[in-house]
Amino acid sequence: MILRVLRKLLKAKGKTQLSGIEVEQSRKIANVRIHVERVIGNIRQEYSILSATQPIDFVCSNETVTTLDKIVYVSCGLINMCDSVVPFD
């Protein structure tokens, strides 16, 4: 659903102004994007291995899931166990 909305908003570039519904959809997408970027920042700050340059062995592997994928998967799981970045007031 979000991808359809994004495609629609990208097509609307030739228009002078978005409709009210499109403005609201765009605002909702921007709000979610802010939280996603904050979580990614938290992951990089908490786990410095994700901010550093990785050896090629972490990316290339004969396995279906690479070492780097496993590191990211575990890091994201641990961050999900922390307090939420979205205030629930």
C-alpha positions as CSV (number, residue, x, y, z in Angstrom):
1,M,0.0,0.0,0.0
2,I,2.8,2.5,0.9
3,L,4.5,1.8,-2.4
4,R,1.4,2.6,-4.3
5,V,1.0,5.9,-2.4
6,L,4.7,6.7,-3.1
7,R,4.3,6.0,-6.8
8,K,1.2,8.2,-6.9
9,L,3.0,11.0,-5.1
10,L,5.9,10.8,-7.5
11,K,3.6,11.0,-10.5
12,A,2.1,14.1,-9.0
13,K,5.3,16.1,-9.5
14,G,3.8,17.9,-12.6
15,K,0.8,19.1,-10.6
16,T,1.0,22.5,-8.9
17,Q,-0.6,21.3,-5.7
18,L,-1.5,18.0,-4.0
19,S,-5.1,17.2,-3.0
20,G,-6.0,17.1,0.6
21,I,-6.0,13.3,0.8
22,E,-2.5,13.2,-0.9
23,V,-1.2,15.8,1.6
24,E,-2.4,13.7,4.5
25,Q,-0.9,10.5,3.0
26,S,2.4,12.2,2.4
27,R,2.4,13.5,6.0
28,K,1.7,10.0,7.4
29,I,4.5,8.6,5.3
30,A,6.9,11.3,6.4
31,N,6.0,10.6,10.1
32,V,6.7,6.9,9.8
33,R,10.0,7.6,7.9
34,I,11.2,9.8,10.7
35,H,10.8,6.9,13.2
36,V,12.4,4.4,10.9
37,E,15.4,6.7,10.5
38,R,15.7,7.1,14.3
39,V,15.6,3.3,14.8
40,I,18.4,2.8,12.2
41,G,20.4,5.5,13.9
42,N,19.9,3.8,17.2
43,I,21.1,0.5,15.8
44,R,24.2,2.1,14.3
45,Q,25.0,3.9,17.5
46,E,24.5,0.9,19.7
47,Y,26.3,-1.6,17.5
48,S,29.5,0.0,16.1
49,I,30.2,-3.0,14.0
50,L,27.4,-1.8,11.7
51,S,29.0,1.6,11.2
52,A,32.5,0.2,10.4
53,T,33.7,-1.1,7.0
54,Q,33.0,-4.8,6.8
55,P,35.3,-7.4,5.4
56,I,34.2,-8.9,2.1
57,D,33.9,-12.3,3.8
58,F,30.9,-11.0,5.7
59,V,29.1,-10.1,2.5
60,C,30.1,-13.0,0.2
61,S,29.2,-16.4,1.4
62,N,28.2,-19.8,0.1
63,E,25.4,-19.9,2.6
64,T,21.9,-18.5,1.8
65,V,22.3,-16.0,4.7
66,T,25.6,-14.1,4.9
67,T,27.4,-13.3,8.1
68,L,26.5,-9.6,7.8
69,D,22.8,-10.5,7.4
70,K,23.0,-12.5,10.6
71,I,24.7,-9.6,12.4
72,V,22.0,-7.2,11.3
73,Y,19.2,-9.6,12.1
74,V,20.5,-10.1,15.7
75,S,21.2,-6.3,16.1
76,C,17.7,-5.4,15.0
77,G,16.2,-8.1,17.3
78,L,18.0,-6.7,20.3
79,I,17.0,-3.1,19.4
80,N,13.4,-4.3,19.2
81,M,13.6,-5.4,22.8
82,C,14.5,-1.9,23.9
83,D,12.0,0.9,24.6
84,S,10.1,2.2,21.7
85,V,11.2,5.4,19.9
86,V,7.5,6.2,19.2
87,P,5.8,8.0,22.2
88,F,2.6,6.3,23.1
89,D,1.0,9.3,25.0
